[in-house]
Amino acid sequence: MRAHLAEYGALPADLTDLEQPPTVAAQIVLAAADKQLVVGERTGERNARLRVRLPLTDAPTSGREWAWHVLPLTLPPTVPADAKLCTPTLRVTKGRVRVDLPFQTPIAIAPATGHVLACGFDWGLNTLLTGATGRLSGGRVTSDGRPLTYDATGVSAKLHRLRHLREHLAAKRERLQRLLAGLTPADLRHATLSRACEVLEVEHERVCTRIRNLNHALAWSAARWAVDQALTAGATVIYLEDLATLEARGRRGRANARLSGQVRGQVAEAIRHLAAKHTVTVVTVPARGISKYCPRCGEGTSPLKHSPAPDRLAEQGWTWASCPSLRAVVRPGPGGGRADPRPRPARPARHPHPPHHRRTHHRHGGGGQRRPRPPAPKGHAGGAARPPHPDRPAPPTGGTGQIQEPPHPETARTHRHQRSNDQRS
């Protein structure tokens, strides 16, 4: 205020008078201009021409101070040949004029009926999307049984770790805030805890930003994969499980957390956006009852009995299903799953101790000599005795039938005083 008063001789009327003039990039926004100022047209598949009427002075007062400028443009390969060019924005960068050229692509309305080939996708835990192709023939839907799987195990594991880190940082921040609430600003510990709380707040925001970026990248990658699979198969409709009716009852707490933390909503919106560009219809199917009936027998009305594993059919589960009509174990999925009519063997009994707690017994031989080998076989399939190996000594006649190897020279010289009675005799 003193500088303003000394320069202009009066106090500022507002705070904006104290600020420096804003720095604006050297650009011309032509979005609101009409054909009197800008005209754009194509001259080829990858070329275009932009005619812009720009002023010749800072403050033009007549039409003579305006002039037309012709700018040739080279369109990138991402601009379709049938795209409509819109009004651009001109920017000056390093002495060159850059053009931000938006374009519009005409999209036809996807038909609601008359579909014969379709792709269906189901949601999962480790595999974000699992799908299959189905063809309508004679009133029945047939599939080749080839599963389409989008495996996002690595990204899902990283997101799970970041969510744990976010919860840990939030808990520490809340703890510090409770401690700060009981201290006065005069306390020496108040400043230290305040700085620590600010650091945790910044770190928490960074972790949240990383989670959002990963979710966005994962959603668009999965959507691009799903649409590409449908286009490759020649499908005209994509069936997607409805997210609003998905329930995670009867699962473990960790599974509930993973189900709730997935980016299914973003994936569905991205699939609709990308499918509309190729005139592919997207239909959402209620999640309830999609794995209730067997897809391989009858008219598709045979109920399935769900179990956690093929050899535990008597237990309640949700991973595998058994069909009473086929007498087979089926793993439900969009393509009908896979069936195995062979009987499953019973699960072997588990060891009483886990592998990392299993007891191991070690036997150490004394005197530095090796343990004697087990008795050699007396014969083979023909009934005749097996000939001795040329590099091994034959068993002693009338002995115990065991082969005792001579000790190594170094071992024998070092441990001569610990020889056994059998070797001395």
C-alpha atoms as one frame of an Amber mdcrd trajectory, in Angstrom:
protein
   0.000   0.000   0.000   2.893   2.343   0.682   4.307   1.628  -2.781   0.919
   2.201  -4.376   0.447   5.403  -2.446   3.926   6.624  -3.399   3.416   5.755
  -7.082  -0.177   6.913  -7.664  -0.661   9.308  -4.771  -3.850   7.587  -3.594
  -4.872   4.514  -1.709  -5.974   1.462  -3.728  -9.707   1.095  -4.322  -9.561
  -2.691  -4.033  -7.114  -5.505  -3.454  -6.884  -6.132  -7.175  -5.172  -2.758
  -7.579  -2.276  -4.081  -5.519  -1.741  -7.144  -7.732   0.487  -7.284 -10.771
  -1.097  -7.578 -14.229  -2.011 -11.227 -14.907   0.255 -13.229 -17.174  -1.838
 -14.674 -19.997  -0.521 -17.163 -22.504  -0.192 -15.954 -26.066  -3.270 -17.636
 -27.462  -6.433 -16.797 -29.392  -9.598 -18.627 -28.435 -11.834 -18.784 -31.496
 -14.596 -20.906 -29.993 -17.081 -18.000 -30.000 -16.056 -16.690 -33.437 -18.270
 -17.061 -36.504 -17.439 -17.435 -40.189 -16.610 -13.764 -40.457 -13.429 -14.394
 -38.450 -12.483 -18.066 -38.955 -13.160 -20.686 -41.612 -11.770 -24.221 -41.579
 -12.014 -26.793 -44.364 -10.400 -30.057 -45.397  -8.115 -30.219 -48.408  -7.301
 -33.931 -48.113  -7.503 -36.946 -45.847  -4.644 -35.700 -43.671  -4.580 -32.022
 -44.632  -6.740 -29.010 -43.786  -6.683 -25.265 -44.247  -7.580 -22.631 -41.674
  -8.426 -19.043 -42.701  -8.319 -16.605 -39.767  -8.987 -12.867 -39.785  -6.671
 -11.192 -37.272  -6.085  -7.512 -36.383  -2.957  -5.753 -37.553  -2.866  -3.298
 -34.614  -3.441  -3.511 -30.898  -6.671  -1.507 -31.063  -8.182  -1.739 -34.579
 -10.713   0.956 -35.446 -11.681   0.035 -39.014 -11.851  -2.933 -41.361  -8.596
  -1.928 -43.040  -6.704  -2.859 -39.899  -7.816  -6.494 -40.225  -6.256  -9.094
 -42.543  -6.906 -12.723 -43.507  -4.236 -15.317 -42.678  -4.145 -18.806 -44.210
  -2.692 -21.577 -42.016  -2.105 -25.037 -43.587  -2.664 -27.873 -41.121  -1.484
 -31.497 -41.025  -4.023 -33.703 -39.250  -2.777 -36.545 -37.038  -3.795 -40.156
 -37.770  -6.170 -40.114 -34.800  -8.565 -37.784 -36.666 -10.995 -39.905 -38.721
 -11.582 -39.101 -42.351 -15.303 -38.413 -41.763 -14.719 -36.182 -38.709 -16.070
 -32.650 -38.682 -13.478 -30.004 -37.824 -14.512 -27.481 -35.165 -13.296 -24.010
 -34.257  -9.699 -24.199 -33.008  -7.535 -22.332 -30.534  -4.280 -20.732 -31.692
  -1.235 -20.758 -29.422   2.258 -19.357 -29.930   4.944 -21.765 -28.689   8.672
 -21.212 -29.349   8.017 -18.914 -32.283   5.555 -21.277 -33.965   1.758 -21.236
 -34.104   0.143 -24.325 -32.612  -3.467 -25.214 -33.337  -5.703 -27.020 -30.834
  -8.211 -28.459 -33.285 -11.249 -30.268 -31.862 -13.366 -32.473 -34.101 -16.697
 -34.266 -34.018 -17.321 -37.833 -35.146 -20.803 -38.870 -36.261 -22.061 -41.878
 -34.302 -25.026 -43.924 -35.421 -27.626 -45.140 -32.957 -26.995 -48.744 -31.920
 -29.937 -51.049 -32.680 -31.854 -52.464 -29.726 -32.990 -55.704 -31.435 -31.842
 -58.110 -34.113 -28.600 -59.196 -32.451 -27.243 -62.665 -33.214 -23.674 -62.609
 -31.824 -22.963 -61.146 -28.382 -20.245 -60.926 -25.741 -21.094 -61.341 -22.069
 -18.812 -60.187 -19.252 -18.912 -61.064 -15.582 -17.154 -59.409 -12.647 -14.574
 -61.182 -10.494 -12.011 -60.650  -7.764  -8.600 -61.505  -9.220  -9.857 -61.354
 -12.814 -11.654 -58.048 -13.171 -13.589 -59.186 -16.245 -14.347 -62.691 -17.493
 -16.323 -63.076 -20.695 -17.375 -65.348 -23.521 -19.074 -65.067 -26.880 -22.542
 -66.452 -27.511 -24.509 -66.996 -30.719 -28.294 -67.138 -30.940 -29.281 -70.151
 -33.045 -32.650 -71.888 -33.085 -33.862 -70.188 -29.927 -30.797 -71.373 -27.941
 -27.577 -69.551 -27.128 -24.478 -71.574 -27.980 -20.906 -70.736 -27.077 -17.521
 -72.062 -28.096 -16.534 -72.266 -24.421 -13.365 -70.205 -24.893 -13.064 -67.879
 -21.860 -11.984 -64.269 -22.240 -10.133 -63.130 -19.139  -8.800 -59.716 -18.208
  -6.307 -60.429 -15.456  -5.693 -57.415 -13.217  -4.014 -59.281 -10.367  -0.920
 -57.080 -10.235  -2.767 -53.766 -10.331  -5.400 -55.016  -7.867  -2.695 -56.084
  -5.416  -1.028 -52.674  -5.692  -4.357 -50.921  -5.122  -4.986 -53.123  -2.098
  -1.596 -52.168  -0.613  -2.244 -48.483  -1.261  -5.635 -48.698   0.455  -4.006
 -50.279   3.508  -1.423 -47.483   3.519  -4.167 -44.865   3.206  -6.069 -46.325
   6.159  -2.857 -46.475   8.202  -2.054 -42.821   7.480  -5.625 -41.776   8.279
  -5.489 -43.603  11.625  -2.193 -41.919  12.550  -3.553 -38.529  11.547  -6.685
 -38.966  13.670  -4.536 -40.050  16.595  -2.399 -36.924  16.341  -5.492 -34.749
  16.044  -6.868 -36.215  19.275  -3.558 -35.513  20.984  -3.541 -31.949  19.683
  -7.039 -31.394  21.005  -5.745 -31.967  24.548  -2.794 -29.578  24.265  -2.638
 -25.819  24.381  -0.676 -23.741  21.831   1.726 -22.755  24.607   2.797 -26.370
  25.054   6.126 -27.213  23.416   4.715 -30.459  22.042   1.959 -28.661  20.149
   4.261 -27.355  17.394   5.914 -30.751  16.877   2.604 -32.584  16.634   1.203
 -29.929  14.308   4.086 -30.371  11.862   3.721 -34.158  12.003  -0.010 -33.870
  11.353   0.614 -31.639   8.311   3.110 -34.155   6.901   0.600 -36.997   7.317
  -2.099 -34.919   5.631   0.105 -34.302   2.597   1.139 -37.967   2.404  -2.470
 -39.101   2.718  -3.490 -36.844  -0.175  -0.645 -38.204  -2.323  -1.711 -41.799
  -1.696  -5.321 -40.903  -2.556  -4.142 -39.321  -5.811  -2.188 -42.448  -6.727
  -5.246 -44.616  -6.062  -7.431 -42.395  -8.250  -4.919 -42.462 -11.096  -4.559
 -46.239 -10.925  -8.326 -46.706 -10.829  -8.763 -44.476 -13.872  -6.038 -46.266
 -15.843  -7.368 -49.696 -14.864 -10.952 -48.807 -15.784 -10.132 -47.532 -19.261
  -7.714 -50.379 -19.939 -10.357 -52.977 -19.037 -13.000 -51.163 -21.093 -10.719
 -50.952 -24.118  -9.979 -54.683 -23.794 -13.679 -55.609 -23.538 -14.673 -53.549
 -26.589 -11.737 -54.922 -28.607 -12.791 -58.487 -27.777 -16.336 -57.769 -28.919
 -15.171 -56.160 -32.163 -12.766 -59.005 -32.902 -15.512 -61.590 -32.434 -17.931
 -59.571 -34.580 -20.418 -59.059 -31.748 -23.010 -56.308 -31.985 -24.046 -56.278
 -28.316 -22.217 -56.471 -24.977 -23.987 -57.877 -21.938 -22.645 -56.549 -18.660
 -23.600 -57.519 -15.139 -25.607 -54.838 -13.361 -23.557 -53.318 -10.547 -26.489
 -52.032  -8.513 -27.777 -55.552  -7.800 -24.378 -57.091  -6.939 -24.302 -58.324
  -3.347 -21.354 -59.838  -1.494 -23.194 -61.779   1.172 -21.587 -64.811   2.771
 -18.018 -63.940   1.837 -14.996 -63.187   3.923 -14.219 -59.700   5.117 -11.258
 -59.364   2.778 -13.389 -60.376  -0.210 -15.988 -57.769   0.771 -13.285 -55.084
   0.872 -11.958 -56.086  -2.545 -15.439 -56.157  -4.064 -16.315 -52.735  -2.704
 -13.000 -51.222  -3.751 -13.106 -52.189  -7.390 -13.730 -49.668 -10.167 -16.675
 -51.395 -11.788 -18.675 -48.184 -12.159 -15.875 -46.478 -14.083 -15.375 -49.593
 -16.231 -19.082 -49.694 -17.153 -19.126 -46.011 -18.130 -15.950 -46.418 -20.183
 -17.378 -49.478 -21.974 -20.523 -47.523 -22.904 -18.423 -44.619 -24.185 -16.095
 -46.763 -26.304 -18.830 -49.093 -27.575 -20.907 -46.146 -28.803 -18.092 -45.177
 -31.194 -18.434 -48.557 -32.958 -22.262 -48.793 -32.824 -22.192 -51.629 -30.283
 -25.100 -51.890 -27.879 -24.396 -52.282 -24.144 -27.063 -54.078 -22.081 -26.901
 -54.465 -18.296 -28.201 -57.718 -16.814 -29.332 -58.091 -13.178 -26.727 -59.970
 -11.175 -29.246 -62.020  -9.223 -29.772 -65.526 -10.638 -27.133 -65.482 -13.410
 -25.374 -68.545 -11.877 -28.500 -70.291 -10.624 -29.202 -72.650 -13.534 -27.029
 -75.076 -15.485 -26.232 -73.818 -19.009 -25.454 -77.296 -20.377 -28.583 -79.375
 -19.901 -32.265 -79.139 -20.799 -33.752 -75.722 -21.371 -31.427 -73.990 -18.916
 -33.796 -74.408 -15.949 -31.906 -77.089 -14.016 -30.773 -75.533 -10.700 -27.151
 -75.777  -9.634 -25.844 -76.573  -6.176 -22.914 -74.308  -5.290 -19.921 -75.483
  -3.268 -16.439 -74.152  -2.414 -14.528 -76.965  -4.192 -15.230 -80.021  -6.398
 -14.419 -82.464  -3.574 -16.532 -80.585  -0.979 -19.962 -80.700  -2.585 -21.762
 -81.079   0.741 -20.565 -77.634   1.910 -22.062 -74.287   0.985 -19.873 -72.125
  -1.257 -19.902 -69.900  -4.328 -16.874 -70.860  -6.474 -17.984 -74.225  -7.961
 -21.376 -75.698  -8.756 -22.642 -79.255  -9.301 -25.415 -80.173 -11.706 -27.578
 -83.134 -10.588 -28.700 -83.858 -14.147 -25.208 -84.062 -15.635 -23.557 -85.471
 -12.498 -20.700 -83.154 -13.188 -18.892 -80.365 -11.381 -19.179 -77.027 -13.179
 -17.379 -73.792 -12.503 -19.899 -71.079 -13.381 -18.916 -68.335 -15.790 -20.150
 -66.297 -18.738 -19.284 -69.074 -21.204 -21.038 -71.841 -19.285 -17.948 -72.744
 -17.294 -16.106 -76.018 -17.567 -17.423 -79.399 -16.505 -15.606 -82.501 -15.324
 -17.791 -85.679 -15.194 -15.041 -87.753 -13.586 -15.403 -88.508  -9.883 -13.196
 -86.378  -7.680 -10.944 -88.182  -5.202 -11.222 -87.323  -1.560  -8.838 -84.720
  -0.230  -5.861 -86.351   1.527  -5.547 -85.926   5.271  -3.492 -82.942   6.277
  -0.339 -83.189   8.311  -0.931 -82.329  11.988   1.802 -79.688  11.781   1.955
 -76.937   9.139   4.916 -77.073   6.717   6.812 -74.356   8.570   6.205 -76.095
  11.936   6.864 -79.648  10.783   9.387 -81.533  12.874  12.494 -82.803  11.157
  14.682 -85.553  12.625  18.392 -85.523  11.763  20.810 -88.342  12.328  24.499
 -87.588  12.534  27.047 -90.308  12.110  30.012 -90.403  14.411  33.595 -90.675
  13.392  33.114 -88.824  10.123  32.077 -91.957   8.208  28.980 -92.266   6.097
  25.857 -94.195   6.937  25.720 -97.653   5.402  23.436 -97.948   2.441  20.181
 -99.901   2.624  20.315-103.594   1.683  20.796-104.198  -2.012  17.964-106.000
  -3.834  18.474-109.747  -4.081  17.119-109.979  -7.608  15.170-108.325 -10.363
  12.219-109.228 -12.537  13.864-112.370 -14.018  14.676-113.913 -10.660  18.418
-113.818 -11.245  20.724-111.871  -8.950  21.625-108.384 -10.071  25.278-108.142
 -11.120  27.414-105.915  -8.912  28.337-102.454 -10.098  31.932-102.266 -11.346
  32.680 -99.151  -9.251  31.191-100.503  -6.025  32.550-103.286  -3.809  30.486
-106.431  -3.534  28.730-107.187  -0.226  30.720-109.457   2.087  29.795-113.124
   2.023  27.852-114.270   5.065  27.490-110.710   6.374  24.462-108.602   6.967
  23.933-107.917   3.260  24.858-104.217   3.584  27.343-102.368   1.428  29.835
-100.408   3.476  31.781 -97.867   1.497  35.361 -97.192   2.542  35.849 -93.803
   4.151  37.396 -90.972   2.208  41.205 -90.764   2.660  41.029 -87.279   4.145
  38.217 -88.293   6.474  40.016 -91.449   7.511  43.271 -89.590   8.254  41.465
 -86.911  10.279  39.260 -89.244  12.282  41.479 -92.309  12.766  40.933 -92.254
  16.493  37.122 -92.517  16.029  36.926 -95.662  13.886  34.140 -98.080  14.619
  34.624-101.647  15.862  33.425-103.106  12.577  36.136-101.342  10.605  38.851
-102.327  13.089  37.876-105.966  12.788
